[in-house]
Amino acid sequence: MSRTGRPRQFDEDRALEAAMVLFWENGYEATSLAQLRSSMGMSSASFYGAFKSKEGLFAAVVQRYVDSYGRATAPLADESLDPRDALEKTLRGSVTMQTDSSHPLGCLVGLGGIIDGPDAGRHSALAARRTLDRRNIAALVERAVDQGQLDPSIPIDATATLLHSFLLGLSPLARDGVPADELQASVSATMTFWDSMYPR
C-alpha cells in the first residue's frame, strides 16, 4: 500500500493573506522570515516545505495580490469598455482600493520592491505586472486613436507612460495619507487632460 504524504499543517489561504499584509505594509527587505513565520503560523520546516524561500513566498503573494486587490486595474485590458471609461474606472477604482483602511494603504505592485535594494531579480513579478499595466494603457490609448477619440498625432507610448506614472504615483500619496476625495479630484483632472487630447 502506498503512503500518502502528510497533510500540510497550516491554512495556506490564511497564511498567504497574512504574508501579503506584511509585505504590503513593510516591503520585502524589512519583512523578516521570523515575522512571516509567526504571522503565518508556520514552523520553519513547514515554511520551506511549502514556499522553498522568502522569494518563493513573495512570488506567491504577488500572484494573490494581482488576483484580488490588483483587479482594480482589470478594466485596462477590457476591450468591451470604451477606452476613456476603462481608464477612468481603473483610476477611480485604484484610489478606492488604495485608500481603504481595512488593509495597508497604497498598492503592493506600486510600492513593493522599488527601494528594497539593488537585486531586482526577486521583484521581477512586480516589474512584470507594472510592464503589463503600461502595455494595457498603451493599447487603450491606441484604441482611442483608432476610434477617433484622440488626436492621431499624439505619441502613444509616451502618453501611456504619462498615464501609468499617474497611476503608480497614487501609491505613495495614499500611503502618506492624502485623502481619497483629493485623489479622486486628481483623477478628474487627469480625465480633463485626456479630453484635451481629442481632435479639435
KEKE-3310 file (N, C-alpha, C; in steps of 0.2 Angstrom, whole numbers, plus 5000, padded with zeros to 4 digits):
npx = (5004:5003:5010:5002:5007:5010:4998:4997:5001:4994:4984:4984:4978:4975:4987:4994:4987:4991:5005:5005:4999:5010:5021:5015:5014:5026:5036:5048:5062:5062:5053:5055:5060:5056:5046:5037:5034:5029:5017:5011:5009:5017:5029:5047:5051:5039:5037:5048:5046:5034:5035:5049:5058:5060:5059:5051:5039:5036:5033:5022:5013:5013:5006:4994:4990:4988:4977:4967:4966:4973:4965:4959:4965:4960:4950:4958:4962:4951:4943:4929:4925:4923:4937:4941:4932:4937:4949:4946:4938:4948:4957:4949:4944:4956:4960:4950:4953:4966:4965:4958:4956:4955:4965:4983:4988:4990:4997:5003:5010:5014:5022:5030:5046:5053:5062:5070:5083:5097:5096:5086:5080:5072:5061:5055:5042:5034:5039:5035:5022:5019:5024:5015:5003:5007:5008:4995:4988:4994:4989:4976:4976:4979:4968:4959:4964:4962:4948:4945:4944:4955:4968:4976:4990:4996:5009:5009:5015:5022:5012:5005:5015:5015:5002:5002:5012:5005:4996:5004:5009:4999:5001:5012:5006:4994:4998:5005:4994:4986:4970:4956:4946:4953:4962:4953:4949:4960:4960:4950:4955:4965:4957:4952:4963:4965:4953:4957:4965:4957:4953:4952)
npy = (4994:5011:5025:5040:5058:5068:5078:5096:5106:5119:5133:5137:5148:5157:5159:5165:5177:5183:5185:5193:5205:5209:5210:5220:5231:5233:5231:5221:5219:5223:5215:5201:5184:5178:5186:5183:5169:5169:5176:5169:5157:5146:5133:5133:5122:5119:5131:5131:5120:5122:5134:5136:5147:5164:5172:5164:5163:5177:5178:5170:5178:5190:5185:5182:5194:5201:5194:5198:5211:5218:5218:5230:5236:5229:5234:5240:5231:5227:5226:5228:5239:5257:5266:5278:5277:5265:5268:5278:5271:5262:5271:5277:5266:5261:5272:5270:5257:5259:5268:5262:5258:5246:5237:5238:5254:5261:5253:5237:5232:5244:5250:5240:5233:5244:5251:5242:5238:5233:5221:5216:5205:5197:5204:5203:5199:5210:5220:5214:5215:5229:5232:5225:5232:5245:5242:5238:5251:5258:5251:5254:5268:5267:5261:5271:5281:5275:5274:5287:5295:5301:5313:5308:5312:5311:5305:5288:5278:5287:5294:5284:5280:5292:5292:5280:5283:5292:5283:5275:5284:5286:5277:5281:5293:5289:5281:5291:5297:5306:5312:5302:5309:5320:5313:5308:5319:5322:5313:5317:5328:5322:5316:5326:5331:5320:5322:5334:5330:5326:5327:5343)
npz = (5000:4995:5003:5008:5007:5021:5027:5025:5039:5040:5036:5020:5013:5022:5027:5016:5015:5027:5025:5014:5019:5027:5019:5010:5019:5025:5015:5005:5010:5023:5029:5040:5040:5052:5056:5046:5047:5060:5059:5049:5055:5055:5056:5054:5046:5039:5032:5023:5016:5010:5003:4999:4999:5005:4994:4985:4992:4992:4978:4977:4985:4977:4966:4972:4976:4964:4959:4967:4976:4966:4955:4952:4942:4931:4921:4912:4902:4897:4882:4879:4885:4883:4879:4886:4897:4902:4907:4916:4925:4930:4937:4946:4953:4958:4967:4977:4981:4986:4996:5006:5022:5028:5025:5021:5016:4999:4985:4983:4971:4966:4976:4982:4982:4975:4982:4988:4988:4978:4971:4959:4954:4963:4962:4950:4947:4951:4943:4930:4931:4932:4919:4911:4914:4909:4896:4893:4895:4885:4874:4876:4874:4860:4854:4857:4849:4836:4836:4834:4845:4851:4846:4832:4831:4843:4854:4857:4865:4874:4880:4886:4896:4903:4909:4915:4925:4933:4938:4946:4954:4963:4974:4984:4988:4993:5004:5011:5017:5010:5007:5001:4993:4988:4980:4971:4965:4958:4949:4941:4936:4928:4919:4912:4906:4897:4889:4883:4873:4863:4845:4838)
capx = (5000:5007:5008:5001:5011:5007:4994:5000:4998:4993:4979:4988:4975:4976:4995:4996:4984:4995:5011:5003:4998:5016:5025:5012:5015:5033:5041:5051:5068:5060:5049:5059:5057:5053:5039:5032:5033:5025:5011:5008:5008:5021:5036:5052:5051:5033:5038:5052:5042:5028:5037:5056:5062:5056:5057:5046:5033:5034:5030:5015:5010:5011:5000:4987:4988:4986:4971:4962:4966:4976:4960:4957:4967:4957:4947:4963:4963:4944:4941:4922:4924:4926:4944:4941:4929:4941:4955:4943:4936:4954:4960:4945:4944:4963:4960:4946:4956:4972:4964:4954:4959:4954:4971:4988:4987:4994:4997:5009:5013:5017:5026:5034:5052:5055:5069:5072:5090:5099:5094:5079:5078:5066:5055:5053:5035:5031:5041:5032:5015:5019:5025:5009:4998:5009:5006:4987:4987:4996:4984:4969:4977:4979:4961:4955:4966:4959:4941:4944:4943:4961:4971:4981:4997:4999:5014:5005:5019:5024:5006:5004:5020:5012:4996:5005:5016:5000:4993:5009:5010:4994:5003:5015:5001:4989:5002:5006:4988:4982:4963:4953:4942:4958:4965:4948:4949:4966:4958:4945:4960:4968:4952:4951:4969:4963:4948:4961:4969:4953:4954:4948)
capy = (5000:5017:5030:5047:5062:5071:5085:5102:5108:5126:5135:5141:5154:5162:5161:5169:5183:5186:5187:5198:5211:5211:5213:5226:5236:5234:5230:5215:5218:5225:5209:5196:5177:5177:5189:5179:5163:5170:5179:5164:5152:5140:5131:5134:5116:5119:5136:5130:5114:5125:5140:5135:5153:5170:5174:5160:5166:5183:5177:5168:5184:5195:5182:5183:5202:5203:5191:5201:5219:5221:5218:5236:5238:5225:5237:5242:5226:5225:5229:5229:5245:5262:5267:5283:5274:5260:5272:5282:5266:5260:5276:5278:5260:5261:5276:5267:5252:5261:5272:5258:5257:5239:5234:5243:5259:5261:5247:5232:5232:5251:5251:5234:5232:5249:5254:5237:5235:5233:5215:5217:5198:5194:5208:5203:5198:5216:5223:5211:5217:5236:5232:5223:5238:5250:5240:5239:5258:5259:5248:5258:5274:5266:5260:5278:5285:5271:5276:5294:5299:5305:5315:5303:5314:5310:5299:5283:5276:5292:5296:5278:5281:5298:5290:5275:5286:5295:5278:5272:5289:5286:5273:5284:5298:5285:5279:5297:5299:5310:5309:5299:5314:5324:5309:5307:5325:5322:5308:5321:5332:5318:5314:5333:5331:5315:5326:5339:5327:5325:5331:5349)
capz = (5000:4995:5008:5006:5010:5027:5025:5027:5045:5040:5031:5015:5011:5028:5028:5011:5016:5032:5022:5009:5023:5030:5013:5008:5024:5026:5010:5005:5014:5030:5032:5041:5040:5059:5056:5042:5050:5066:5056:5045:5060:5052:5058:5049:5041:5035:5028:5017:5013:5006:4998:4997:5001:5006:4987:4983:4996:4989:4971:4978:4987:4972:4962:4976:4976:4957:4958:4972:4976:4960:4950:4951:4935:4926:4916:4907:4897:4895:4876:4878:4888:4880:4881:4891:4903:4905:4911:4922:4930:4933:4941:4952:4957:4962:4973:4982:4984:4990:5002:5010:5029:5030:5023:5021:5011:4993:4981:4983:4965:4965:4982:4983:4978:4972:4985:4993:4987:4971:4967:4956:4952:4967:4961:4943:4946:4951:4937:4925:4932:4930:4912:4908:4915:4905:4889:4893:4894:4878:4869:4877:4870:4853:4853:4857:4842:4830:4836:4833:4851:4852:4841:4829:4831:4850:4854:4860:4871:4879:4883:4890:4901:4907:4912:4920:4930:4937:4942:4951:4959:4968:4979:4989:4991:4998:5010:5015:5020:5006:5007:4995:4989:4985:4975:4966:4961:4954:4943:4937:4932:4923:4913:4909:4902:4892:4885:4879:4868:4857:4840:4838)
cpx = (5004:5005:5007:5005:5007:5004:4998:4997:4997:4988:4983:4985:4976:4983:4997:4993:4989:5001:5010:5003:5005:5020:5022:5014:5022:5038:5045:5057:5066:5056:5054:5056:5054:5046:5034:5030:5028:5018:5007:5006:5011:5027:5041:5052:5045:5034:5042:5049:5037:5031:5044:5060:5057:5054:5052:5039:5031:5031:5023:5011:5008:5006:4994:4985:4985:4979:4965:4962:4968:4971:4957:4959:4964:4954:4952:4963:4956:4942:4934:4921:4926:4932:4944:4937:4933:4947:4952:4941:4942:4956:4955:4944:4951:4963:4956:4949:4962:4971:4959:4958:4959:4960:4977:4986:4992:4993:5003:5013:5017:5022:5032:5040:5055:5062:5071:5079:5091:5097:5087:5076:5072:5060:5052:5045:5031:5033:5037:5024:5014:5020:5019:5004:5000:5007:4999:4985:4988:4991:4977:4970:4976:4972:4957:4957:4962:4952:4940:4943:4949:4964:4976:4988:5000:5003:5011:5009:5021:5018:5004:5009:5017:5007:4998:5008:5011:4997:4998:5010:5005:4996:5006:5010:4996:4992:5004:5000:4984:4975:4960:4950:4947:4961:4960:4948:4955:4965:4954:4950:4963:4963:4951:4957:4967:4958:4952:4964:4964:4954:4950:4945)
cpy = (5006:5022:5037:5052:5065:5077:5091:5104:5116:5127:5140:5147:5159:5164:5166:5176:5187:5189:5193:5205:5213:5214:5220:5232:5238:5234:5223:5214:5219:5219:5203:5189:5176:5180:5185:5173:5163:5172:5173:5158:5145:5139:5133:5128:5117:5125:5134:5124:5117:5130:5140:5141:5159:5173:5170:5162:5172:5183:5175:5174:5188:5192:5183:5190:5203:5200:5193:5208:5222:5221:5225:5239:5234:5228:5239:5237:5224:5229:5230:5236:5251:5264:5272:5280:5269:5263:5275:5277:5263:5264:5277:5272:5259:5266:5273:5262:5254:5265:5268:5256:5250:5235:5240:5248:5258:5254:5243:5232:5239:5252:5246:5233:5238:5251:5249:5234:5234:5226:5215:5210:5196:5198:5208:5202:5205:5220:5221:5214:5225:5236:5230:5229:5244:5248:5240:5246:5260:5257:5251:5264:5273:5265:5267:5282:5282:5273:5283:5298:5303:5307:5310:5305:5313:5304:5294:5280:5281:5294:5290:5279:5286:5295:5284:5278:5289:5289:5275:5278:5290:5282:5277:5290:5295:5283:5285:5300:5304:5308:5307:5304:5318:5320:5308:5313:5326:5318:5312:5325:5328:5317:5321:5333:5326:5319:5331:5336:5324:5329:5337:5350)
cpz = (5000:5001:5005:5010:5016:5025:5028:5034:5045:5035:5026:5013:5016:5028:5022:5012:5022:5029:5017:5013:5025:5024:5011:5013:5025:5021:5010:5010:5021:5033:5033:5041:5047:5059:5052:5045:5056:5064:5053:5049:5057:5055:5052:5043:5036:5030:5022:5013:5008:5001:4996:5000:5002:4999:4984:4986:4993:4982:4972:4980:4982:4968:4966:4976:4969:4956:4963:4972:4969:4954:4948:4944:4929:4920:4910:4901:4894:4888:4875:4881:4883:4883:4887:4898:4906:4910:4917:4928:4934:4939:4947:4957:4961:4968:4978:4985:4989:4996:5007:5017:5031:5029:5022:5015:5005:4990:4981:4977:4964:4970:4983:4979:4975:4975:4990:4991:4979:4967:4965:4954:4956:4965:4954:4942:4947:4945:4931:4925:4930:4922:4909:4909:4910:4898:4888:4892:4887:4873:4870:4873:4863:4851:4852:4851:4836:4830:4835:4839:4853:4846:4838:4830:4838:4850:4859:4866:4876:4883:4888:4897:4906:4912:4917:4926:4935:4941:4947:4956:4964:4975:4985:4992:4995:5004:5014:5018:5016:5005:5000:4990:4985:4979:4969:4962:4956:4948:4939:4933:4926:4917:4909:4904:4896:4887:4880:4873:4862:4852:4840:4831)
residu = (MET:SER:ARG:THR:GLY:ARG:PRO:ARG:GLN:PHE:ASP:GLU:ASP:ARG:ALA:LEU:GLU:ALA:ALA:MET:VAL:LEU:PHE:TRP:GLU:ASN:GLY:TYR:GLU:ALA:THR:SER:LEU:ALA:GLN:LEU:ARG:SER:SER:MET:GLY:MET:SER:SER:ALA:SER:PHE:TYR:GLY:ALA:PHE:LYS:SER:LYS:GLU:GLY:LEU:PHE:ALA:ALA:VAL:VAL:GLN:ARG:TYR:VAL:ASP:SER:TYR:GLY:ARG:ALA:THR:ALA:PRO:LEU:ALA:ASP:GLU:SER:LEU:ASP:PRO:ARG:ASP:ALA:LEU:GLU:LYS:THR:LEU:ARG:GLY:SER:VAL:THR:MET:GLN:THR:ASP:SER:SER:HIS:PRO:LEU:GLY:CYS:LEU:VAL:GLY:LEU:GLY:GLY:ILE:ILE:ASP:GLY:PRO:ASP:ALA:GLY:ARG:HIS:SER:ALA:LEU:ALA:ALA:ARG:ARG:THR:LEU:ASP:ARG:ARG:ASN:ILE:ALA:ALA:LEU:VAL:GLU:ARG:ALA:VAL:ASP:GLN:GLY:GLN:LEU:ASP:PRO:SER:ILE:PRO:ILE:ASP:ALA:THR:ALA:THR:LEU:LEU:HIS:SER:PHE:LEU:LEU:GLY:LEU:SER:PRO:LEU:ALA:ARG:ASP:GLY:VAL:PRO:ALA:ASP:GLU:LEU:GLN:ALA:SER:VAL:SER:ALA:THR:MET:THR:PHE:TRP:ASP:SER:MET:TYR:PRO:ARG)
# end
